[in-house]
């Protein structure tokens, strides 16, 4: 199964955010290259909010280009077999934490957001990743900073999309 086919299957079985889910599916139906950064009409991305449920905290990255505290994530790559694998790869690369595991049950949320030209949209499929006990983060070159925030601190540093992702993640726990 290709990454494109996996994305369609994941979206077809995702039972929330019906209107946005359909927009993603329509986009992929109209754009066979819709998984890749080269698709200027927009493309699917994969991200994961790294959490430590035992300590009630989330790991956020201060994005180098955007200057915003965000979850780990980014573009799909040809070596990614699934959206979940892409999200886990991105979370591992950007957090430096080995042994992350995705919360079972598939994505926790979808988030469509505008990005600067030449592309127009990121159609983000958002997962949650559990940090193993005792894990130590390591900043990547894609980030200005990397920091754990208590759940109740996230709204003070991050935008609404990250806050909603944390809410959905906590509900999924």
Backbone as numpy.savetxt, mean C-alpha at the origin, in Angstrom:
# Nx Ny Nz CAx CAy CAz Cx Cy Cz
-0.50 -17.59 -13.61 -1.34 -16.42 -13.61 -0.45 -15.18 -13.61
-0.77 -14.21 -14.42 0.01 -12.97 -14.50 -0.36 -12.03 -13.36
0.47 -11.04 -13.13 0.18 -10.02 -12.13 -1.12 -9.30 -12.48
-1.32 -9.01 -13.75 -2.57 -8.38 -14.20 -3.77 -9.24 -13.82
-3.71 -10.54 -14.12 -4.81 -11.45 -13.81 -5.04 -11.52 -12.30
-3.95 -11.55 -11.54 -4.08 -11.57 -10.08 -4.79 -10.31 -9.59
-4.41 -9.15 -10.13 -5.04 -7.89 -9.71 -6.53 -7.91 -9.99
-6.91 -8.38 -11.16 -8.34 -8.46 -11.50 -9.05 -9.39 -10.53
-8.47 -10.54 -10.23 -9.07 -11.49 -9.30 -9.19 -10.88 -7.90
-8.13 -10.25 -7.42 -8.15 -9.61 -6.10 -9.26 -8.57 -6.05
-9.36 -7.75 -7.07 -10.38 -6.70 -7.08 -11.79 -7.28 -7.20
-11.96 -8.32 -7.98 -13.29 -8.93 -8.11 -13.76 -9.55 -6.80
-12.84 -10.03 -5.98 -13.22 -10.66 -4.72 -13.23 -9.69 -3.54
-12.72 -8.48 -3.74 -12.74 -7.45 -2.69 -14.18 -6.96 -2.56
-14.74 -7.04 -1.37 -16.17 -6.80 -1.19 -16.53 -5.42 -0.67
-15.58 -4.54 -0.52 -15.87 -3.21 0.01 -15.63 -2.16 -1.07
-15.96 -0.92 -0.77 -15.71 0.22 -1.66 -16.11 -0.12 -3.11
-17.35 -0.55 -3.27 -17.82 -1.09 -4.55 -17.60 -0.14 -5.73
-17.90 1.13 -5.57 -17.75 2.08 -6.69 -16.29 2.24 -7.09
-15.43 2.39 -6.10 -14.00 2.54 -6.39 -13.43 1.23 -6.95
-13.84 0.12 -6.40 -13.41 -1.19 -6.91 -13.76 -1.33 -8.39
-14.98 -0.91 -8.75 -15.39 -1.00 -10.15 -14.58 -0.06 -11.04
-14.23 1.10 -10.51 -13.39 2.03 -11.26 -12.03 1.39 -11.57
-11.45 0.69 -10.59 -10.18 -0.01 -10.80 -10.34 -1.07 -11.89
-11.40 -1.87 -11.78 -11.63 -2.93 -12.76 -11.85 -2.36 -14.16
-12.61 -1.27 -14.27 -12.83 -0.63 -15.56 -11.52 -0.09 -16.13
-10.69 0.47 -15.27 -9.39 0.99 -15.71 -8.54 -0.14 -16.30
-8.47 -1.26 -15.59 -7.67 -2.38 -16.08 -8.25 -2.96 -17.37
-9.57 -3.00 -17.48 -10.19 -3.50 -18.71 -9.84 -2.61 -19.90
-9.71 -1.31 -19.66 -9.40 -0.36 -20.74 -7.90 -0.20 -20.98
-7.08 -0.62 -20.04 -5.63 -0.41 -20.13 -4.89 -1.70 -19.78
-4.56 -2.51 -20.78 -3.81 -3.74 -20.51 -2.45 -3.49 -19.83
-1.94 -2.26 -19.95 -0.68 -1.89 -19.29 -0.93 -1.18 -17.96
-2.13 -1.27 -17.43 -2.54 -0.53 -16.24 -1.87 -0.94 -14.94
-1.03 -1.95 -14.97 -0.27 -2.35 -13.79 1.06 -1.63 -13.69
1.46 -0.95 -14.75 2.83 -0.45 -14.85 2.91 1.07 -14.83
3.97 1.56 -14.29 4.23 2.99 -14.19 4.14 3.69 -15.54
4.45 3.00 -16.61 4.43 3.60 -17.95 3.02 3.95 -18.42
2.00 3.43 -17.79 0.61 3.73 -18.18 0.26 5.12 -17.67
0.29 6.10 -18.56 0.09 7.50 -18.16 -1.33 7.83 -17.76
-2.29 7.00 -18.13 -3.67 7.23 -17.70 -3.85 6.89 -16.22
-2.86 6.25 -15.63 -2.91 5.82 -14.23 -2.51 4.36 -14.15
-2.11 3.94 -12.98 -1.68 2.56 -12.82 -1.91 2.08 -11.39
-2.05 0.77 -11.29 -2.24 0.13 -9.99 -0.91 0.14 -9.24
-0.99 0.47 -7.96 0.16 0.40 -7.07 -0.22 -0.49 -5.89
0.76 -0.90 -5.10 0.51 -1.76 -3.95 1.23 -1.18 -2.74
0.54 -1.13 -1.62 1.16 -0.61 -0.41 0.74 -1.45 0.79
1.45 -1.22 1.89 1.13 -1.93 3.14 1.45 -1.03 4.32
0.53 -0.96 5.24 0.75 -0.27 6.50 1.39 -1.27 7.46
2.60 -0.99 7.88 3.31 -1.87 8.82 2.86 -1.52 10.22
2.38 -2.53 10.94 1.90 -2.31 12.30 2.54 -3.28 13.28
2.56 -2.86 14.52 3.02 -3.67 15.65 1.85 -3.70 16.62
0.93 -4.67 16.47 -0.28 -4.67 17.29 -0.01 -4.82 18.79
1.06 -5.51 19.15 1.38 -5.70 20.57 1.68 -4.37 21.25
2.29 -3.45 20.51 2.64 -2.14 21.07 1.69 -1.04 20.62
0.70 -1.38 19.79 -0.28 -0.40 19.35 0.33 0.73 18.54
1.14 0.36 17.54 1.82 1.40 16.77 1.92 1.03 15.30
2.12 2.07 14.49 2.25 1.93 13.04 3.56 2.58 12.61
4.22 1.96 11.64 5.47 2.48 11.11 5.16 3.28 9.84
5.55 4.54 9.82 5.34 5.39 8.66 6.67 5.89 8.12
6.67 6.15 6.83 7.85 6.68 6.16 7.58 8.12 5.74
8.57 8.98 5.94 8.46 10.36 5.46 8.96 10.34 4.01
8.01 10.35 3.09 8.29 10.18 1.66 9.21 11.29 1.16
10.27 10.89 0.48 11.29 11.83 0.02 10.74 12.86 -0.95
9.95 12.43 -1.93 9.44 13.35 -2.94 8.25 14.16 -2.46
7.39 13.55 -1.66 6.15 14.22 -1.25 6.26 14.95 0.08
7.24 14.59 0.91 7.39 15.23 2.21 6.21 14.95 3.14
5.60 13.77 2.99 4.44 13.39 3.79 4.70 12.05 4.47
4.11 11.87 5.66 4.18 10.59 6.34 3.16 9.66 5.70
3.63 8.53 5.18 2.80 7.57 4.45 3.12 6.15 4.86
2.25 5.22 4.44 2.55 3.79 4.56 3.60 3.44 3.51
4.19 2.27 3.63 5.16 1.81 2.65 4.41 1.39 1.39
5.00 1.64 0.23 4.33 1.18 -0.99 4.92 1.79 -2.23
4.41 1.32 -3.37 4.90 1.86 -4.62 4.46 1.06 -5.82
5.25 1.18 -6.86 4.91 0.58 -8.15 5.14 -0.92 -8.17
4.31 -1.58 -8.94 4.51 -3.01 -9.18 5.71 -3.18 -10.11
6.38 -4.31 -9.95 7.55 -4.61 -10.77 7.32 -5.93 -11.50
8.02 -6.13 -12.63 7.82 -7.36 -13.41 8.02 -8.66 -12.61
8.84 -8.64 -11.59 9.08 -9.84 -10.78 8.00 -10.13 -9.76
7.05 -9.22 -9.58 5.98 -9.42 -8.61 4.95 -10.39 -9.19
4.72 -11.50 -8.50 3.76 -12.49 -8.98 2.32 -12.10 -8.65
2.15 -11.36 -7.54 0.82 -10.98 -7.08 0.86 -9.57 -6.51
-0.32 -8.98 -6.36 -0.40 -7.67 -5.69 0.08 -7.78 -4.25
-0.31 -8.86 -3.58 0.13 -9.06 -2.19 1.66 -9.13 -2.13
2.27 -9.82 -3.07 3.74 -9.93 -3.10 4.38 -8.56 -3.34
3.76 -7.75 -4.20 4.27 -6.40 -4.46 4.20 -5.56 -3.20
3.07 -5.62 -2.50 2.91 -4.85 -1.26 3.92 -5.30 -0.20
4.12 -6.60 -0.07 5.06 -7.12 0.91 6.50 -6.75 0.54
6.84 -6.81 -0.74 8.18 -6.41 -1.19 8.42 -4.94 -0.86
7.46 -4.09 -1.21 7.61 -2.65 -0.94 7.75 -2.39 0.56
6.92 -3.04 1.36 6.98 -2.83 2.81 8.32 -3.27 3.38
8.83 -4.39 2.89 10.12 -4.91 3.35 11.26 -3.98 2.92
11.25 -3.58 1.65 12.31 -2.69 1.15 12.33 -1.36 1.89
11.16 -0.76 2.09 11.11 0.58 2.66 11.21 0.61 4.18
10.88 -0.50 4.85 10.97 -0.53 6.31 12.28 -1.14 6.79
12.89 -1.97 5.94 14.09 -2.69 6.34 13.80 -3.86 7.28
12.53 -4.14 7.54 12.16 -5.20 8.47 11.98 -6.52 7.71
12.71 -7.51 8.13 12.58 -8.85 7.56 11.52 -9.62 8.36
10.82 -10.50 7.69 9.84 -11.33 8.37 8.46 -10.70 8.52
8.19 -9.64 7.77 6.84 -9.08 7.77 5.87 -10.11 7.20
4.65 -10.11 7.70 3.60 -10.96 7.14 2.37 -10.10 6.91
1.69 -10.36 5.81 0.48 -9.60 5.52 -0.67 -10.14 6.36
-1.50 -9.22 6.79 -2.73 -9.59 7.49 -3.56 -10.45 6.54
-4.04 -11.61 6.98 -4.82 -12.48 6.10 -6.10 -11.80 5.63
-6.61 -12.25 4.49 -7.88 -11.75 4.02 -7.79 -10.77 2.87
-6.60 -10.53 2.37 -6.46 -9.65 1.21 -6.32 -8.19 1.59
-6.57 -7.30 0.62 -6.40 -5.87 0.89 -7.39 -5.39 1.94
-6.97 -4.36 2.66 -7.88 -3.77 3.66 -8.57 -2.52 3.12
-8.03 -1.95 2.03 -8.58 -0.70 1.52 -8.07 -0.42 0.12
-8.81 0.41 -0.61 -8.38 0.96 -1.89 -8.29 2.47 -1.73
-7.32 3.08 -2.41 -7.19 4.54 -2.36 -6.70 5.04 -3.72
-7.52 5.84 -4.36 -7.16 6.45 -5.65 -6.75 7.89 -5.38
-5.53 8.24 -5.81 -5.06 9.60 -5.58 -4.31 10.13 -6.80
-4.47 11.42 -7.02 -3.82 12.09 -8.14 -2.32 12.19 -7.89
-1.56 12.09 -8.98 -0.12 12.27 -8.92 0.30 13.21 -10.04
1.47 13.81 -9.94 1.91 14.76 -10.98 2.10 14.10 -12.35
1.94 14.91 -13.39 2.16 14.46 -14.77 3.59 13.92 -14.90
3.82 12.99 -15.84 2.97 12.66 -16.98 1.85 11.69 -16.64
1.95 10.99 -15.51 0.86 10.09 -15.14 -0.21 10.91 -14.43
-1.35 10.33 -14.20 -2.43 11.08 -13.58 -2.95 10.48 -12.29
-2.94 9.14 -12.17 -3.55 8.51 -11.00 -2.75 7.30 -10.52
-2.71 7.16 -9.19 -2.31 5.91 -8.57 -3.58 5.25 -8.08
-3.77 4.01 -8.46 -4.90 3.20 -8.00 -4.31 2.22 -6.98
-4.22 2.66 -5.74 -3.47 1.93 -4.72 -4.33 0.84 -4.09
-3.77 -0.36 -4.03 -4.38 -1.48 -3.34 -3.59 -1.63 -2.04
-4.28 -1.43 -0.91 -3.61 -1.29 0.37 -3.81 -2.51 1.27
-2.70 -3.02 1.76 -2.67 -4.16 2.66 -2.18 -3.69 4.03
-2.18 -4.61 4.98 -1.58 -4.37 6.29 -0.53 -5.44 6.52
0.63 -5.04 7.05 1.73 -5.97 7.33 2.03 -5.97 8.81
2.15 -7.15 9.37 2.46 -7.31 10.79 3.96 -7.42 10.97
4.51 -6.58 11.85 5.94 -6.64 12.16 6.17 -7.74 13.19
7.20 -8.56 13.00 7.47 -9.61 13.99 7.99 -8.99 15.30
7.78 -9.68 16.41 8.28 -9.16 17.70 9.78 -8.88 17.64
10.16 -7.75 18.20 11.57 -7.39 18.27 12.16 -6.88 16.98
11.34 -6.62 15.99 11.86 -6.18 14.69 12.46 -4.77 14.81
13.45 -4.54 13.98 14.13 -3.24 13.96 14.03 -2.68 12.54
13.54 -1.46 12.44 13.40 -0.82 11.14 14.74 -0.24 10.69
14.85 -0.07 9.37 16.06 0.54 8.78 15.62 1.42 7.62
15.97 2.67 7.68 15.54 3.64 6.68 16.12 3.30 5.29
15.30 3.52 4.27 15.75 3.27 2.89 16.08 4.61 2.23
16.69 4.53 1.06 17.04 5.76 0.35 15.81 6.46 -0.23
14.64 5.81 -0.21 13.42 6.43 -0.70 12.76 7.32 0.35
13.31 7.35 1.55 12.66 8.01 2.67 13.55 9.05 3.31
12.92 10.10 3.83 13.64 11.10 4.62 13.73 10.67 6.08
12.73 9.90 6.53 12.69 9.44 7.90 11.77 8.22 7.97
11.90 7.48 9.02 11.10 6.29 9.26 10.84 6.26 10.75
9.55 6.19 11.14 9.26 6.32 12.57 7.99 5.56 12.94
8.03 4.97 14.16 6.84 4.34 14.73 5.99 5.43 15.39
4.69 5.35 15.16 3.73 6.25 15.80 2.67 5.41 16.50
2.34 5.80 17.73 1.20 5.17 18.41 -0.03 5.39 17.54
-0.96 4.44 17.58 -2.15 4.55 16.75 -2.81 5.93 16.88
-2.91 6.43 18.11 -3.59 7.71 18.31 -2.76 8.93 17.88
-1.52 8.73 17.48 -0.69 9.83 16.98 -0.76 9.97 15.46
-1.21 8.94 14.77 -1.16 8.93 13.31 -1.96 10.08 12.70
-3.12 10.37 13.24 -3.96 11.45 12.69 -3.27 12.82 12.79
-2.35 12.97 13.71 -1.65 14.23 13.88 -0.50 14.45 12.90
-0.07 13.37 12.22 1.07 13.50 11.31 0.76 13.12 9.87
-0.26 12.31 9.67 -0.54 11.76 8.33 -1.86 12.32 7.79
-2.06 12.14 6.49 -3.29 12.62 5.87 -4.43 11.62 6.10
-5.63 12.01 5.64 -6.82 11.20 5.88 -6.73 9.80 5.30
-6.04 9.65 4.17 -5.97 8.32 3.55 -5.22 7.34 4.46
-4.17 7.79 5.12 -3.41 6.94 6.03 -4.24 6.66 7.28
-4.94 7.66 7.76 -5.80 7.48 8.94 -6.89 6.45 8.64
-7.52 6.54 7.47 -8.54 5.56 7.09 -7.94 4.16 6.94
-6.74 4.08 6.39 -6.06 2.78 6.27 -5.81 2.18 7.65
-5.36 2.99 8.58 -5.14 2.50 9.94 -6.45 2.04 10.57
-7.52 2.80 10.39 -8.83 2.41 10.93 -9.28 1.07 10.37
-9.16 0.89 9.06 -9.57 -0.37 8.43 -8.67 -1.52 8.89
-7.38 -1.25 9.06 -6.45 -2.27 9.54 -6.82 -2.71 10.94
-7.09 -1.76 11.80 -7.44 -2.09 13.17 -8.76 -2.86 13.23
-9.70 -2.50 12.37 -10.97 -3.23 12.31 -10.75 -4.65 11.82
-9.80 -4.83 10.90 -9.52 -6.17 10.36 -8.82 -7.07 11.38
-8.13 -6.45 12.34 -7.46 -7.24 13.38 -8.48 -7.94 14.25
